[in-house]
Amino acid sequence: MEILNNLALGFSVAFTIENLMYCALGVTIGMLIGVIPGVGHLAAISMLLPLTYYVPATTALVMLAGIYYGAQYGGSTAAILLNLPGTPSSSVVCLDGYPMTKQGRAGVALFMTTIASFVGSLITVVVLAAFAPPLADFAVAFNSADYFSMMLLGLVAAAILVQGNPAKGLAAVVFGLLLGIVGTDVSTGIQRYTFGLTFLYDGLNIVAIAMGIFGVTEVMANVGKVIQVKSDQKITFRSLLPTRSDLKQSIFPMLRGTGIGTGIGILPGTGTSIGSFIAYAVEKKVSKNPEKFGKGAIEGITAPESANNAAAQSAFIPTLTLGIPGDAVMALMLGALLIHGITPGPNVISDNPDLFWGLVISFLIGNVLLLILNIPMVGLWVRLLRIPYPILYPSIILFIVIGVYSINYSDLDIMLVALFGVVGCVFLLLGFEPAPLLLGFILGPMMEENFRRAMLLSRGDLMVFLERPVSAAFFAMIAALIVWSIISAVRKKRVAVTKEF
């Protein structure tokens, strides 16, 4: 009975004119950003963060979440038609989506990826509604030591599971933690690393950091790239219709992909790309005809597409229930909560039920809107691929500058964006992932606060982190992750040495 009351509350919140409007705006922008290669949902969310200052917290999250899962829908369009993934998680769709286009089946591929995205999202929303509240109730019993170790696990996982060198991931996390120290110490009132600059007394602006390392860096990384858009495919309504065989072959891959994506999305530091690749690998493994993969197999697009959308939505489970962001996008969602004075953690659901249940129902509304936007308007999205990049990228920079200036009307915020744009470019050149930096910046102050509280309650006894069963379990997971990372690195080195001989 309680679940029905909660859903009724969610419907009453989500179906307000304001939330419906911002949900539609978010999924439309997300779809647009996903279709255009080289822009990315992180840049879009960063650019629109300033807007969240002027709307309620629920409305802000509805819009930002819409951009995120909307981009997952749109990312497959360019991957199928041009062999250019709109988002990293859509890269695997290129393997079979583009061969289907060359076979004259682009319409079927676009239709089936849309359906797979919808199925993956819909099932995961049900999982979110069913399991997030009990998990939050369990986490309410956590004390400061448990919270600290849980956040530490999230940071270590984000660093180690990041693509590339885990050591670089850890370095980025530490850099983010140091940035989080800047400002006035809430316990003592002492200014830390402010260098006498009054605008740093309140700490660094999360919007400026996000816009710099994601928005500006994304533009700089694509400067000079020329993308030839040549697609002779005419997408008609008739060409969208799949055969009965296509539908039959897609049912179980979509369900398996949804299960994989949901499980992967809940884990911190994984993101949507890992789920897509695992789903593709599983389908190839279980298929009776694995040789057809890479040549236009329908399972090769439906499984990864359902997985990446499921992962995108299940990532909200640890974010909203535990306050642990799984990736940079979820860190930005936590940033939006902090902007509105809402402390992330288990109490979010109990203290702000309208926010949580309104967001859950908005996922259903947003996915239905995306279904409507995708199938009838596929021709429009194809034409959007022809926007000249010399016009697109300067426009993005202009919106970034206007957005960050509108927060405090300060020139210094624009300088911070430029500074972190340079930091993002340096990270890119050196092979560092920027996402762990943002996670460290968001979680750092909360970790410090819980560490201090744990030390006060235990009178300085560090063993409190191992004496608490929950905290000890989290530290055991951290140790297992580190050991696994070391073993993986040693194996890779042995393989490399073997190949040399």
C-alpha positions as a printed Julia matrix, in Angstrom:
501×3 Matrix{Float64}:
  0.0     0.0     0.0
  2.88    2.33    0.82
  4.37    1.88   -2.65
  1.06    2.97   -4.21
  0.99    6.1    -2.06
  4.59    6.87   -3.05
  3.82    6.39   -6.74
  0.75    8.63   -6.39
  3.01   11.29   -4.86
  5.46   10.83   -7.75
  2.73   11.26  -10.36
  1.44   14.42   -8.65
  4.96   15.91   -8.7
  6.05   14.77  -12.17
  2.84   15.86  -13.91
  3.1    19.52  -12.89
  3.43   21.85  -15.88
  6.93   22.97  -14.81
  8.33   19.46  -14.39
  6.74   18.2   -17.62
  8.21   21.14  -19.51
 11.71   20.65  -18.1
 11.51   16.88  -18.63
 10.66   17.45  -22.3
 13.44   20.05  -22.56
 15.98   17.71  -20.97
 15.25   14.65  -23.13
 15.16   16.78  -26.3
 18.54   18.37  -25.52
 19.91   14.95  -24.56
 18.7    13.43  -27.81
 20.24   16.31  -29.77
 23.56   16.07  -27.92
 23.63   12.29  -28.31
 23.09   12.47  -32.07
 25.92   14.94  -32.73
 29.33   13.21  -32.39
 31.96   14.97  -30.31
 29.78   17.06  -27.98
 28.8    14.67  -25.16
 26.22   14.74  -22.39
 28.78   15.77  -19.76
 29.41   19.05  -21.6
 25.66   19.63  -22.0
 24.89   18.94  -18.34
 27.79   21.15  -17.26
 26.51   24.01  -19.44
 22.99   23.76  -17.98
 24.05   23.47  -14.33
 23.69   27.27  -13.83
 20.01   26.96  -14.75
 19.47   24.74  -11.7
 20.01   27.75   -9.43
 16.7    29.21  -10.59
 14.41   26.16  -10.43
 13.43   23.76   -7.6
 15.72   20.79   -6.89
 13.26   18.23   -8.31
 12.85   20.19  -11.55
 16.64   20.57  -11.87
 17.26   16.83  -11.47
 14.41   15.96  -13.86
 16.0    18.09  -16.56
 19.61   16.97  -15.99
 18.6    13.31  -15.81
 16.62   13.75  -19.04
 19.74   15.01  -20.79
 21.7    12.0   -19.53
 19.39    9.19  -20.6
 18.23   11.14  -23.66
 21.82   11.17  -24.9
 21.95    7.37  -24.54
 19.02    7.14  -26.97
 20.53    9.57  -29.47
 24.08    8.21  -29.39
 23.24    5.22  -31.56
 21.89    7.32  -34.48
 25.27    8.55  -35.75
 26.82    5.17  -34.85
 24.38    3.34  -37.13
 24.28    5.82  -40.03
 27.87    7.09  -40.1
 29.93    4.68  -38.0
 30.52    7.62  -35.63
 29.3     7.0   -32.05
 27.52   10.01  -30.55
 28.44    8.82  -27.02
 31.22    6.48  -25.82
 28.69    3.81  -24.81
 27.38    3.74  -28.4
 30.77    2.71  -29.81
 29.87   -0.97  -29.71
 26.68   -0.3   -31.73
 28.92    0.66  -34.67
 30.08   -2.96  -34.97
 26.73   -4.22  -36.24
 24.71   -1.04  -36.73
 26.81    0.34  -39.58
 26.91   -2.99  -41.46
 23.1    -2.98  -41.27
 23.11    0.48  -42.85
 25.31   -0.78  -45.7
 22.8    -3.61  -46.16
 19.98   -1.05  -46.54
 18.51   -1.8   -43.09
 19.33    1.48  -41.33
 15.65    2.08  -40.54
 15.29   -1.28  -38.81
 18.48   -0.7   -36.82
 17.29    2.73  -35.65
 13.86    1.37  -34.7
 15.22   -1.62  -32.79
 17.78    0.44  -30.86
 14.99    2.79  -29.81
 12.84   -0.11  -28.62
 15.84   -1.7   -26.84
 16.6     1.61  -25.11
 12.98    1.9   -23.99
 12.82   -1.68  -22.67
 16.12   -1.33  -20.79
 15.06    1.97  -19.23
 11.55    0.83  -18.32
 12.66   -2.32  -16.49
 15.39   -0.44  -14.64
 12.95    2.24  -13.46
 10.87   -0.56  -11.88
 14.04   -1.88  -10.18
 14.85    1.65   -8.96
 11.39    2.12   -7.47
 11.45   -1.32   -5.82
 14.95   -1.52   -4.37
 16.13    2.06   -3.73
 13.89    2.77   -0.68
 14.83   -0.48    1.19
 18.51    0.18    0.47
 18.17    3.72    1.83
 16.42    2.39    4.95
 19.32   -0.03    5.5
 21.9     2.74    4.98
 20.21    5.03    7.55
 21.79    2.82   10.24
 25.29    3.73    9.0
 27.45    5.88   11.28
 30.28    8.25   10.35
 32.91    5.5    10.03
 30.64    3.55    7.66
 29.98    6.61    5.53
 33.69    7.43    5.28
 34.68    3.9     4.23
 31.78    3.72    1.77
 32.84    6.98    0.1
 36.45    5.82    0.07
 35.31    2.64   -1.7
 33.5     4.76   -4.29
 36.61    6.83   -4.99
 38.95    3.83   -5.17
 36.52    2.02   -7.49
 36.21    5.12   -9.7
 40.0     5.35   -9.93
 40.76    1.67  -10.51
 37.88    0.82  -12.86
 38.51    3.87  -15.02
 39.64    3.25  -18.59
 43.41    3.41  -18.77
 46.03    3.42  -16.02
 44.59    2.99  -12.48
 47.53    4.97  -11.05
 46.48    7.95  -13.16
 42.92    7.49  -11.93
 44.11    7.58   -8.31
 46.19   10.7    -9.04
 43.11   12.42  -10.5
 41.08   11.48   -7.39
 43.76   12.93   -5.09
 43.86   16.13   -7.15
 40.07   16.38   -6.8
 40.31   15.85   -3.03
 42.87   18.67   -2.79
 40.58   20.99   -4.76
 37.77   20.15   -2.33
 39.92   21.4     0.59
 40.08   24.94   -0.83
 37.93   27.41    1.14
 36.9    28.0     4.73
 37.12   25.04    7.11
 33.59   24.61    8.47
 34.89   23.29   11.82
 37.59   25.86   12.63
 36.79   28.79   10.34
 40.37   28.79    9.03
 40.92   29.62    5.35
 42.75   26.85    3.5
 44.64   27.41    0.25
 42.76   30.64   -0.48
 45.99   32.69   -0.88
 44.2    35.74    0.48
 41.64   35.74   -2.37
 38.19   36.44   -0.93
 36.32   34.74   -3.79
 37.89   31.43   -2.73
 36.57   31.65    0.86
 33.45   29.67   -0.15
 35.51   27.13   -2.07
 35.81   26.5    -5.8
 32.67   26.72   -7.91
 31.59   23.22   -8.99
 29.89   24.64  -12.09
 33.11   26.34  -13.21
 35.1    23.15  -12.68
 32.58   20.98  -14.55
 32.25   23.42  -17.45
 36.02   23.73  -17.73
 37.11   20.09  -17.6
 34.18   18.77  -19.64
 32.72   21.59  -21.76
 35.81   23.56  -22.78
 38.0    20.44  -23.0
 35.44   18.72  -25.27
 35.53   21.66  -27.65
 39.33   21.92  -27.61
 39.69   18.17  -28.23
 37.59   18.42  -31.39
 39.17   21.58  -32.85
 40.44   20.87  -36.34
 38.56   17.61  -36.74
 36.63   17.31  -39.97
 33.7    14.91  -39.93
 32.31   14.08  -43.36
 28.58   13.43  -43.12
 27.52   11.28  -46.05
 24.45    9.16  -45.6
 22.42    8.19  -48.65
 19.91    6.3   -46.53
 16.34    7.57  -46.87
 14.53    6.74  -43.66
 10.84    6.13  -44.37
  8.18    4.73  -42.07
  8.12    1.48  -44.03
 11.91    1.09  -43.71
 11.61    1.31  -39.9
  9.46   -1.8   -39.58
 11.4    -4.88  -38.4
 10.59   -8.41  -39.51
  9.08  -11.0   -37.17
 12.49  -12.7   -37.09
 14.16   -9.43  -35.96
 11.71   -9.1   -33.07
 12.08  -12.75  -32.06
 15.88  -12.6   -32.1
 15.89   -9.38  -30.02
 13.7   -10.34  -27.04
 16.22  -12.3   -24.96
 19.24  -10.13  -25.89
 17.32   -7.07  -24.7
 16.43   -8.76  -21.41
 20.0   -10.01  -20.87
 21.39   -6.59  -21.77
 19.01   -4.93  -19.33
 20.1    -7.28  -16.53
 23.8    -6.69  -17.25
 23.36   -2.91  -17.55
 21.38   -2.68  -14.32
 24.0    -4.64  -12.39
 26.92   -2.68  -13.87
 25.24    0.71  -13.37
 24.82    0.13   -9.62
 28.57   -0.38   -9.17
 30.6     2.81   -8.55
 33.09    3.9   -11.19
 31.79    1.73  -14.03
 29.62    3.97  -16.23
 27.53    2.92  -19.22
 30.28    1.91  -21.67
 31.38   -1.16  -19.69
 27.83   -2.5   -19.58
 27.47   -2.13  -23.36
 30.66   -4.01  -24.14
 29.93   -6.78  -21.65
 26.41   -7.22  -23.08
 27.85   -7.47  -26.61
 30.46  -10.01  -25.5
 27.83  -12.11  -23.72
 25.56  -12.18  -26.78
 28.44  -13.23  -29.0
 29.32  -15.97  -26.52
 25.8   -17.42  -26.2
 24.92  -17.09  -29.89
 24.65  -20.26  -31.98
 26.1   -18.26  -34.9
 28.81  -15.97  -33.42
 30.34  -15.47  -36.87
 27.43  -13.17  -37.85
 28.47  -10.57  -35.27
 30.17   -7.61  -36.91
 28.22   -8.26  -40.1
 24.84   -6.8   -39.12
 23.52   -9.03  -36.32
 20.38   -7.56  -34.76
 21.45   -8.9   -31.34
 24.66   -6.88  -31.67
 22.72   -3.63  -31.42
 19.76   -4.47  -29.17
 21.74   -6.03  -26.29
 24.31   -3.22  -25.84
 21.69   -0.52  -26.38
 19.4    -1.9   -23.68
 22.46   -2.32  -21.41
 23.69    1.27  -21.71
 20.23    2.72  -21.0
 19.71    0.37  -18.07
 23.13    1.35  -16.66
 22.33    5.05  -17.08
 19.19    4.76  -14.96
 20.41    2.23  -12.39
 23.34    4.55  -11.62
 20.8     6.69   -9.74
 20.33    3.9    -7.14
 23.67    4.38   -5.28
 23.62    8.11   -6.04
 20.25    8.8    -4.42
 20.33    6.15   -1.67
 23.97    6.25   -0.53
 25.25    9.53   -1.89
 27.92    7.66   -3.88
 28.13    8.8    -7.53
 29.04    6.06   -9.99
 30.52    8.39  -12.58
 31.04   12.07  -13.44
 27.4    12.56  -14.51
 26.15   11.27  -11.16
 28.67   13.57   -9.44
 27.06   16.49  -11.27
 23.65   15.28  -10.08
 24.97   15.37   -6.51
 26.33   18.83   -7.25
 22.83   19.94   -8.22
 21.52   18.6    -4.88
 24.25   20.43   -2.97
 23.42   23.65   -4.82
 19.91   23.38   -3.33
 21.21   22.6     0.16
 20.24   18.92    0.05
 22.86   16.64    1.59
 23.27   13.45   -0.5
 22.78   10.19    1.36
 20.18    7.75    2.69
 18.03   10.52    4.13
 17.33   12.01    0.7
 14.4     9.63    0.13
 12.88   10.01    3.62
 13.44   13.78    3.88
 12.55   14.58    0.25
 10.09   11.92   -0.94
  8.63   14.3    -3.52
 12.09   14.66   -5.1
 12.8    10.92   -5.31
  9.37    9.7    -6.44
  8.88   12.67   -8.76
 12.2    11.79  -10.38
 11.24    8.11  -10.73
  7.95    8.94  -12.47
  9.71   11.54  -14.65
 11.92    8.69  -15.93
  8.79    6.94  -17.21
  7.5    10.14  -18.8
 10.88   10.94  -20.32
 11.3     7.51  -21.86
  7.83    7.68  -23.44
  8.7    11.14  -24.82
 11.95    9.76  -26.24
 10.05    6.94  -27.91
  7.83    9.56  -29.57
 10.79   11.8   -30.45
 12.91    9.03  -31.91
 10.76    7.07  -34.3
  8.67    9.72  -36.15
 11.44   12.36  -36.11
 14.4    10.23  -37.13
 14.77   12.22  -40.36
 15.24   15.44  -38.38
 17.98   13.89  -36.23
 19.78   12.74  -39.37
 19.72   16.29  -40.79
 21.13   17.66  -37.53
 24.34   15.77  -38.27
 24.99   18.35  -40.99
 25.42   21.29  -38.57
 28.84   22.84  -39.4
 31.25   22.35  -36.52
 32.83   25.83  -36.97
 29.39   27.18  -35.94
 28.58   24.58  -33.3
 31.7    24.75  -31.13
 32.0    28.56  -30.77
 28.3    28.55  -29.8
 29.05   26.02  -27.04
 31.84   28.25  -25.66
 29.46   31.24  -25.73
 26.8    29.34  -23.77
 29.43   28.2   -21.25
 30.59   31.77  -20.61
 27.02   33.11  -20.32
 26.01   30.23  -18.03
 28.88   30.52  -15.55
 28.69   34.34  -15.46
 24.97   34.25  -14.67
 25.58   32.46  -11.34
 27.52   35.14   -9.42
 27.99   37.78  -12.15
 31.72   37.41  -11.56
 34.51   37.64  -14.12
 36.59   35.39  -11.87
 34.23   32.46  -12.5
 34.92   32.8   -16.25
 38.66   32.76  -15.49
 38.15   29.57  -13.42
 36.39   27.95  -16.37
 39.31   28.86  -18.63
 41.8    27.56  -16.05
 40.06   24.21  -15.68
 39.67   24.05  -19.45
 43.47   24.1   -19.6
 43.62   21.49  -16.8
 41.22   19.28  -18.8
 43.36   19.61  -21.93
 46.51   18.69  -19.97
 44.66   15.67  -18.56
 43.69   14.69  -22.1
 47.25   14.98  -23.41
 48.68   12.98  -20.49
 46.02   10.27  -20.67
 44.24   11.15  -17.4
 40.48   10.72  -17.02
 38.79   13.9   -15.67
 35.82   12.05  -14.11
 37.72   10.84  -10.96
 38.79   14.44  -10.33
 35.18   15.59  -10.13
 34.23   12.63   -7.92
 37.07   13.51   -5.54
 36.0    17.15   -5.46
 32.37   16.29   -4.66
 33.02   13.54   -2.09
 36.13   15.07   -0.49
 34.42   17.54    1.88
 31.81   14.92    2.92
 34.58   12.36    3.58
 36.5    14.87    5.68
 33.41   15.71    7.74
 32.61   12.04    8.41
 36.26   11.21    9.19
 36.41   13.99   11.77
 33.12   12.9    13.32
 34.29    9.27   13.5
 37.54   10.37   15.17
 35.67   12.48   17.74
 33.26    9.65   18.6
 36.07    7.08   18.88
 38.44    9.51   20.66
 41.01    9.24   17.9
 41.01    5.45   17.61
 41.55    4.5    13.95
 40.46    0.94   14.69
 36.86    2.16   14.61
 36.98    1.72   10.82
 37.74   -2.0    11.23
 35.68   -2.7    14.34
 32.42   -1.66   12.66
 31.2    -4.64   10.53
 29.87   -2.45    7.69
 32.98   -0.28    7.58
 35.24   -3.36    7.72
 33.32   -4.89    4.8
 33.87   -1.76    2.72
 37.61   -1.8     3.53
 37.74   -5.47    2.54
 36.23   -4.52   -0.83
 38.8    -1.73   -1.21
 41.62   -4.21   -0.51
 40.13   -6.69   -3.0
 39.93   -3.98   -5.69
 43.55   -2.96   -5.15
 44.76   -6.59   -5.23
 42.72   -7.27   -8.37
 44.19   -4.16  -10.01
 47.76   -5.22   -9.19
 47.18   -8.79  -10.47
 45.66   -7.43  -13.71
 48.63   -5.11  -14.23
 51.12   -7.96  -13.66
 49.26  -10.21  -16.11
 49.26   -7.5   -18.78
 52.99   -6.98  -18.31
 53.65  -10.73  -18.63
 51.58  -10.9   -21.81
 53.48   -7.94  -23.25
 56.84   -9.52  -22.39
 55.72  -12.87  -23.91
 54.71  -11.15  -27.17
 58.15   -9.49  -27.41
 59.78  -12.93  -27.41
